[in-house]
């Protein structure tokens, strides 16, 4: 149901715009079922422009729909940040990054349109904060594969020459 809902939300049944590539993924995590779809473009100089991200979630019960949507939006940004920027490096047995000043994160200028779709079926209580990340990352990588023909198997993407459109 979440896969069908996210496909409908992103318009999977219609062709993407010229130069726009899509990826989709579904995951069972933290007691919830989640699907994500990503639309992006990639310039000739490897700049990624994430246009839209749709996430559908079945967390069983939903008490506060707006809070769930906010969790989805935060999870999308967290996932995109991890994909492009987040990296902890070790030098001579010590972590190089000491705080947010030298730990790269996505900024508001990187935020795409986020479409949140709630598909509660009841009967169980699942998570809503972390589950979107599990679908966003593979959906993004599938869209990037469609755009470039390259399967990237390690993150962050900046280590592979990609940049986010600012």
C-alpha positions in Angstrom: 0.0 0.0 0.0 2.8 2.4 0.8 4.5 1.7 -2.5 1.3 2.4 -4.4 0.7 5.5 -2.4 4.2 7.0 -3.0 4.1 6.1 -6.7 0.8 7.9 -7.0 2.1 10.9 -5.1 5.1 11.4 -7.3 3.2 10.7 -10.5 5.1 7.4 -11.4 2.4 6.6 -14.0 3.4 9.6 -16.1 6.8 10.3 -17.7 9.2 12.5 -15.7 10.0 15.9 -17.2 13.0 16.1 -19.6 16.2 15.8 -17.6 14.5 14.6 -14.5 15.2 11.1 -13.2 13.3 9.1 -10.6 14.1 6.4 -8.1 11.8 4.5 -5.8 12.3 2.2 -2.8 10.3 0.4 -0.1 11.5 -0.6 3.4 10.2 -2.2 6.6 12.0 -0.4 9.5 11.4 0.6 13.1 8.1 -1.2 13.0 6.7 0.8 10.1 6.4 0.2 6.4 7.8 3.1 4.3 8.2 3.9 0.6 10.0 6.8 -0.9 10.3 8.2 -4.4 12.8 10.9 -5.5 13.0 13.1 -8.5 16.3 14.8 -9.4 18.4 16.1 -12.2 22.2 15.9 -12.5 24.2 18.6 -14.5 27.2 17.8 -16.7 29.4 18.9 -13.9 27.8 16.5 -11.4 25.6 18.9 -9.5 22.6 17.2 -8.1 19.3 19.1 -7.9 16.7 17.1 -5.8 13.4 18.3 -7.1 10.9 16.4 -5.0 10.8 13.6 -2.5 7.6 11.7 -1.7 7.4 9.4 1.3 4.5 7.2 2.3 4.4 5.6 5.7 2.2 3.0 7.4 3.0 3.3 11.1 -0.1 1.4 12.1 -1.8 4.0 14.3 -1.4 7.8 13.9 -2.3 10.0 16.8 -1.0 13.4 15.5 -0.8 13.5 11.7 1.0 16.9 11.5 3.7 15.5 13.8 4.2 12.5 11.6 4.4 14.7 8.5 7.0 16.8 10.3 9.0 13.7 11.2 8.9 12.6 7.6 10.2 16.0 6.4 13.0 15.9 9.0 13.8 12.3 8.0 14.1 13.3 4.3 16.5 16.1 5.1 18.5 13.9 7.4 18.7 11.2 4.7 19.8 13.7 2.0 22.4 15.2 4.4 23.8 11.7 5.0 23.9 11.0 1.3 25.8 14.1 0.3 27.7 15.4 3.3 27.9 13.6 6.5 31.3 11.9 7.2 33.3 11.2 10.2 37.0 10.8 9.5 39.7 9.3 11.7 43.3 10.5 11.8 45.9 8.7 13.9 43.2 7.1 15.9 41.2 10.3 16.6 38.0 11.7 15.2 38.9 14.8 13.1 35.5 16.5 13.5 34.9 18.1 16.8 31.4 19.7 16.4 29.0 21.2 13.9 31.6 23.8 12.7 33.6 21.1 11.0 30.9 18.4 10.4 29.1 19.2 7.1 25.3 19.0 7.0 22.6 19.8 4.5 21.3 23.4 4.7 17.8 24.8 4.0 19.0 25.7 0.5 19.3 22.0 -0.2 15.7 21.2 0.9 13.5 19.8 -1.9 9.7 19.8 -2.0 8.6 17.0 0.4 5.3 15.1 -0.1 4.2 13.2 3.0 1.6 10.5 2.6 0.1 8.8 5.7 -1.3 5.3 5.1 -2.2 4.1 8.6 -3.7 0.6 8.8 -4.0 0.4 12.5 -3.3 -2.7 14.6 0.3 -1.7 15.6 2.5 1.2 16.7 5.4 1.8 14.4 8.1 4.5 14.4 7.9 7.7 12.3 11.2 9.5 12.8 13.8 7.1 11.4 11.7 5.1 8.8 11.8 7.7 6.0 15.6 7.6 5.9 15.5 3.9 5.0 13.5 4.6 1.9 14.9 8.0 0.9 18.5 6.8 0.6 17.9 3.9 -1.8 15.3 5.9 -3.8 17.9 8.7 -4.2 20.6 6.2 -5.3 18.2 4.6 -7.8 17.4 8.0 -9.3 21.1 8.8 -9.4 21.7 5.5 -11.2 19.0 6.3 -13.7 20.6 9.7 -14.3 24.2 8.6 -14.6 24.3 4.9 -15.2 26.7 4.5 -12.3 26.0 2.4 -9.2 27.6 4.2 -6.2 28.2 1.9 -3.3 29.6 4.2 -0.6 28.6 7.5 0.9 28.8 10.4 1.1 28.4 11.3 -2.6 30.8 14.2 -2.3 33.6 11.7 -2.3 32.4 10.6 -5.8 32.6 14.2 -7.2 28.9 15.1 -6.7 27.7 18.4 -5.3 24.2 19.6 -4.3 22.7 22.5 -6.1 22.8 25.4 -3.7 
